[in-house]
Structures are given as structure tokens and as C-alpha cells.
Amino acid sequence: MAMVKAFTIPDAHKRDITQVEFLPYKREYVTACEGGYLSFWEADTGKAVASIKAHVGMVTSLAVWADARVLLSGSLDGTVKTWTTVLECRQIVDIESPVFSMAWHVRTGQLLVGVEGSIHVLSEKEGSKVSGRYLKRRADYLLTEHTDIIMAISSYEGRIYSAGMDARLAAYETYSERGRELIRRVSKKESAHMCGIPFLTVGQDVTGNTWVITGSYDRIVRVWSTDLQPIYTFGPHTEDVKGICVSHRCNQLWVMQNCATAAHFYDPKSGEDLSSSLITYEQMLVKDLGIIKLFSWRETGDII
């Protein structure tokens, strides 16, 4: 199945877009930018809904607490904020360190916040289901499998994965102890790449095959099994890798590079180059500007 462009939103932000997230309970996309703003768009049409000044620093990460109908935003200003459906800031959690990545772990109902050297595991405040859904102001504990900035965290079907500027890739699982659901590391690659890993995604095809996919400053993209065994290596590419994602409609891996003519499309199951089967890179460009981020969602099948 080929992908086609649905719509373009020109001048969505005055500064570079840093993150995009899908709000399933509103069928809206939210975009974040370097200037600290969040903007909201109808998922089906791209029509503008609202825009707010969310942080004083760059917004680096977004996550969705779906059952609470809450959006979470993290910033270099060292805070995580929670936003209601009417875009009121319900809570500000001071992480006391710049936030670089986040993910909501559905199985344990916890927020994972990536900073330099550790992941803060934040649980829901006791009794908050009655008072309005709040996070605890301090982490229950830290996951310390990295020695540098944690650039990406992904949570999928009970497993958690993290990648950092230390070139490490780690996998975690949940377990029960004295009635508590906890998270522990189950595998780790000390040198998953030759350089830092800013890109991490998890993909699954219709038959249930699941892959962990990483992209690095070494210009290489790697496909791993869920227990972090290497499957395929794509590259080195001729330009810096600027974004990766999985097309859930096509079961294809998209890799974008740092020049206006370099795009690659792969089958993560076979390793086959499928570049000729998708839309051309030139069709994706807006005003001849290169693409520096890629995002995809299973709920909609869309890629932004």
C-alpha cells in the first residue's frame, strides 16, 4: 500500500518543530517547538485548534496519559507539565534537570522521564483518581543504565527501550514485588552504535513480528529483536540520519537524511530496499526545506 500526502500545515510554528504527539481522546495532533509553544490540530484535516505557551525552554518531549485524558510535556527548563482536555496546566513537576525524553508506560501506569544519566520513574499520586489525576512530585526510583543524555524512550506491550548519547541501548521489563509493579533492565548493548543514538522506535507487522529500530549519528540505522539481538544494519548512509519511523500501513521503515534528495525506505522483516514503492522525497518537502523529524502512530496509520 502506497502512502500519499494528506495535507500540509504551512508555518505551523515560528521556531523548529521538536515533537509531535497524537491525542486519541480528542483526535488531534499536538506539535511542540523550540520556543516552548504547543499547537493543536484536527487529525483528519490539519485545521488549527489552539496554541499555548507551555514552557520557557524548548519542549523536547511529549507523552499521553490516555486513561486520564492528560497530555504531558517535558522541557529543557527542567519541568514536566500536565495538560487537561481544555488545555489548563493541572500540574508542574520539577525534575531539577533538563528533560530530553519521555514515555508513558501503560502496564504500570507510570511516566518515564529521560535526563542525563538516568530515567525518573514517576507514579500517579495516591487518591488522585478522585481529585483529578496527579503525578507524584518525586520519582519512585531511577533507572541508571546510561551514563549520558537519554535521547529516546519507547514503551510497547510491557517492554521499555531507551537509547542515549553514550551509544547504549537498553531493554526493560515489568515485574511484581510485594504487590508493586516495578521496572528492571533485562538486556543492554553497551555499544549499539559508534556514536550517540538520538532515534529509537518500535515497529510491528500484521503477523506480530516486532522490531526495535535505532538511528545514530554514525549514519547507520539498525534493526534489533525485542531482546536486542541485531537483525539488519542499514548504512552507513551518505548523510546524517535525521529521522526514522515505521509506516504501520505499509510495514515499512522510513529513514530521512540531512539533504534534500536522500530518503530510504526498507522492509524491516526482509531488509529489502523499498524506496521505489513509496512517495518520493520531493513530494514530502515543504518549500524545499529538509525533513528533520519523523513521527508515526498505530492508531491512525499516519506519518508526520
Salt bridges, closest charged atoms under 4 A:
ASP11 OD1 - LYS287 NZ 3.52
GLU28 OE1 - LYS26 NZ 3.61
GLU34 OE1 - ARG15 NH2 3.58
ASP44 OD1 - ARG27 NH2 2.88
ASP67 OD2 - ARG133 NH2 3.14
ASP77 OD2 - HIS55 ND1 3.08
GLU96 OE2 - ARG138 NH2 3.36
GLU124 OE2 - ARG133 NE 2.61
ASP140 OD1 - LYS136 NZ 3.54
GLU145 OE1 - ARG185 NE 3.20
GLU145 OE1 - LYS188 NZ 3.13
ASP166 OD1 - HIS146 ND1 3.18
GLU173 OE2 - ARG184 NE 3.15
GLU190 OE1 - ARG168 NE 2.69
GLU190 OE2 - LYS188 NZ 3.56
ASP218 OD2 - HIS193 ND1 3.16
ASP240 OD1 - ARG219 NE 2.87
ASP302 OD1 - ARG249 NH2 3.26
